[in-house]
Amino acid sequence: MEESISGFKQRGDWGDVVEHGERITLALREAGADGDAFHEFDDWRPKTHERIDEDVSEKTAKQASVSEGNGEKAGKTPGDDLQTAGEKLTESYEKVEADDTEGAVERWGESINHVARAADSAGRKAIRKVEDTVYRKVMTQMAPYYFDNELISANVTEVARGDDGEAFEFEVNVNDDEMKAEVSDILAEYESEIDRWHVETEKWTEDVAAAEGVEPPEEEGGPESTMT
């Protein structure tokens, strides 16, 4: 692993970058990282059973997509909001006829808000469609598969493919300087204390096994760690 101001970088085969992601995740956990940002990275990082041009591509496109607007979060389509806007506008006219100026203005404002929300939802949907198409067909041919949130900035790139197999480069940066320094110290311990990393790997295997509903490998006589 190489460490620089831009992050922690590992180059090698798919197993190497998967292990790098596991180490980073475990180090973050030891450093106290938790919450949505941590779990988003944990979900995105490359896994043993995944392929970069399928699984990682799909996850990258999803996390890079425009977020949901208020209408979408409320489960309303643009058509729903336009219909409600029409109803509110009708109510506004009725309030005017009843000399209820305050009520008329209130309903008119609600109508405008629903029209705006409908336009916002429709726009976001259209942008996402373009984003997905452009990302999958164009961007992945020129740029690495990337991840970015308030905790982590990361990218994984396929740097070689040939008779000797595929080679990848996986770089992860911790955006908080204090946590980055702590993660650096923990990763250094993983590098120098092989036995400790082996133990942590076994614990991690048990966690994954429990989550996936399968039995973890036995400690004695089981497969050895991929650490060298």
C-alpha positions in Angstrom: 0.0 0.0 0.0 1.2 3.5 -0.8 0.2 6.5 1.4 0.2 10.1 0.2 -1.7 13.3 0.7 -4.3 12.1 -1.7 -5.0 8.9 0.2 -4.2 5.3 0.7 -3.5 3.5 -2.6 -3.3 -0.2 -3.5 -2.4 -1.7 -6.8 -2.8 -5.3 -7.7 -5.3 -7.9 -8.7 -9.0 -7.9 -7.7 -8.2 -9.7 -4.5 -5.7 -7.0 -3.5 -8.1 -4.2 -4.0 -10.9 -6.1 -2.2 -8.6 -6.6 0.8 -7.5 -3.0 0.7 -11.2 -2.0 1.0 -11.7 -4.4 3.9 -8.7 -3.0 5.7 -9.9 0.6 5.2 -13.3 -0.3 6.5 -12.0 -2.1 9.6 -9.6 0.8 10.3 -12.4 3.3 10.0 -14.5 1.2 12.4 -11.7 1.1 14.9 -11.3 4.9 14.5 -14.9 5.3 15.5 -16.5 5.9 12.1 -20.2 5.0 11.9 -23.4 6.3 10.5 -24.8 6.6 7.0 -21.5 7.9 5.4 -19.6 5.0 6.8 -22.2 2.4 5.7 -22.5 4.0 2.2 -18.8 3.4 1.7 -18.9 -0.1 3.1 -21.7 -0.9 0.6 -19.9 0.7 -2.3 -16.4 -0.7 -1.9 -15.4 -3.6 -4.2 -16.4 -7.1 -3.0 -14.9 -10.5 -3.8 -17.9 -11.7 -5.8 -18.3 -8.5 -7.8 -17.2 -7.3 -11.2 -15.9 -3.8 -11.8 -17.7 -3.2 -15.1 -21.0 -4.5 -13.8 -21.5 -4.3 -10.0 -19.1 -1.4 -9.2 -20.4 0.5 -12.2 -24.0 0.1 -11.1 -23.2 1.2 -7.5 -21.2 4.2 -8.7 -24.0 5.4 -11.0 -26.5 5.0 -8.2 -24.5 6.9 -5.6 -23.6 9.7 -8.1 -27.2 10.2 -9.2 -29.2 13.3 -8.4 -31.0 12.9 -5.1 -34.8 12.8 -4.7 -36.7 16.0 -4.4 -39.5 16.7 -2.0 -42.2 15.4 -4.3 -40.4 12.1 -4.8 -39.7 11.8 -1.1 -43.5 12.2 -0.5 -44.2 9.5 -3.1 -45.9 11.9 -5.5 -45.5 11.9 -9.3 -45.4 15.1 -11.3 -49.0 14.2 -12.4 -50.1 13.9 -8.8 -48.7 17.4 -8.0 -50.3 19.0 -11.1 -53.7 17.5 -10.2 -53.4 18.9 -6.7 -52.2 22.2 -8.0 -55.4 22.4 -10.1 -57.5 21.6 -7.1 -55.9 24.3 -5.0 -56.3 26.8 -7.8 -60.0 26.0 -8.0 -60.3 26.4 -4.2 -58.5 29.8 -4.5 -61.2 31.0 -7.0 -63.9 29.8 -4.7 -62.3 31.8 -1.8 -62.2 34.9 -4.0 -65.9 34.6 -4.7 -66.6 34.2 -1.0 -64.6 37.4 -0.3 -62.0 35.3 1.6 -58.9 37.1 0.3 -56.6 35.5 2.9 -57.8 32.0 2.1 -57.6 32.7 -1.7 -54.0 33.8 -1.4 -53.1 30.8 0.7 -54.7 28.3 -1.8 -53.0 30.1 -4.7 -49.6 29.8 -3.0 -50.2 26.1 -2.4 -51.1 25.7 -6.0 -47.9 27.3 -7.1 -45.9 25.1 -4.7 -47.3 22.0 -6.2 -46.6 23.2 -9.8 -43.0 23.9 -8.8 -42.7 20.5 -7.1 -44.0 18.8 -10.2 -41.5 20.5 -12.4 -38.7 19.7 -9.9 -39.6 16.0 -9.9 -39.9 15.8 -13.7 -36.6 17.6 -14.1 -34.8 15.3 -11.6 -36.2 12.2 -13.3 -35.0 13.4 -16.7 -31.5 14.3 -15.4 -31.1 10.9 -13.8 -32.0 9.2 -17.1 -29.3 11.2 -18.9 -26.9 10.8 -16.0 -27.2 7.0 -16.1 -26.9 6.8 -19.9 -23.9 9.1 -20.0 -22.2 7.5 -17.0 -22.6 3.9 -18.2 -21.8 4.6 -21.9 -19.3 7.4 -21.7 -17.8 8.3 -18.4 -16.7 4.8 -17.3 -14.7 4.6 -20.5 -12.6 7.7 -19.5 -12.8 8.0 -15.7 -12.4 5.7 -12.7 -15.3 4.3 -10.7 -15.6 6.7 -7.9 -17.3 7.3 -4.6 -17.6 10.5 -2.6 -19.4 11.6 0.5 -18.5 13.7 3.6 -16.4 10.8 5.1 -14.6 9.2 2.1 -13.4 10.0 -1.4 -12.4 6.9 -3.3 -11.8 5.6 -6.8 -11.0 2.3 -8.3 -9.5 1.9 -11.8 -8.7 -1.0 -14.1 -5.1 -0.2 -15.2 -4.2 -3.3 -17.2 -5.8 -6.3 -18.8 -3.9 -9.0 -20.6 -2.7 -12.6 -20.6 -1.4 -12.2 -17.0 -4.8 -11.1 -15.8 -6.3 -7.8 -14.7 -4.7 -5.2 -12.6 -6.5 -2.5 -10.6 -5.7 0.6 -8.6 -7.8 1.5 -5.6 -7.3 4.8 -3.8 -9.2 5.8 -0.7 -9.0 9.2 1.1 -10.5 10.0 4.5 -11.8 13.5 4.3 -11.4 14.3 8.0 -7.7 15.0 8.8 -7.8 13.7 12.4 -9.6 10.5 11.5 -7.3 10.1 8.5 -4.2 10.2 10.8 -5.8 7.7 13.1 -6.7 5.4 10.2 -3.1 5.7 8.9 -1.8 4.5 12.3 -4.2 1.6 12.3 -3.3 0.6 8.8 0.4 0.7 9.7 -0.3 -1.7 12.5 -2.1 -4.0 10.1 1.1 -4.0 7.9 3.5 -4.7 10.7 1.4 -7.0 12.9 0.3 -9.8 10.5 -1.1 -11.9 13.3 -3.4 -9.2 14.5 -4.7 -8.6 10.9 -5.3 -12.3 10.6 -7.5 -12.2 13.7 -9.4 -9.2 12.5 -9.9 -10.9 9.2 -11.4 -13.9 10.9 -13.7 -11.7 12.9 -14.8 -9.8 9.8 -15.5 -13.2 8.1 -17.7 -14.1 11.0 -19.6 -10.8 10.7 -20.2 -11.3 7.0 -21.2 -14.9 7.5 -23.7 -14.0 10.1 -25.2 -11.3 7.9 -25.4 -13.6 4.9 -26.8 -16.5 6.9 -23.9 -19.0 6.3 -21.5 -20.7 8.6 -18.1 -19.1 9.0 -15.0 -21.3 8.4 -13.6 -23.1 11.4 -10.5 -21.5 12.9 -8.4 -24.7 12.9 -7.8 -26.4 9.6 -9.6 -23.7 7.6 -8.3 -21.6 4.8 -5.4 -19.3 5.6 -5.6 -15.5 5.3 -4.7 -13.9 2.0 -2.2 -11.7 3.7 1.4 -12.2 2.7 
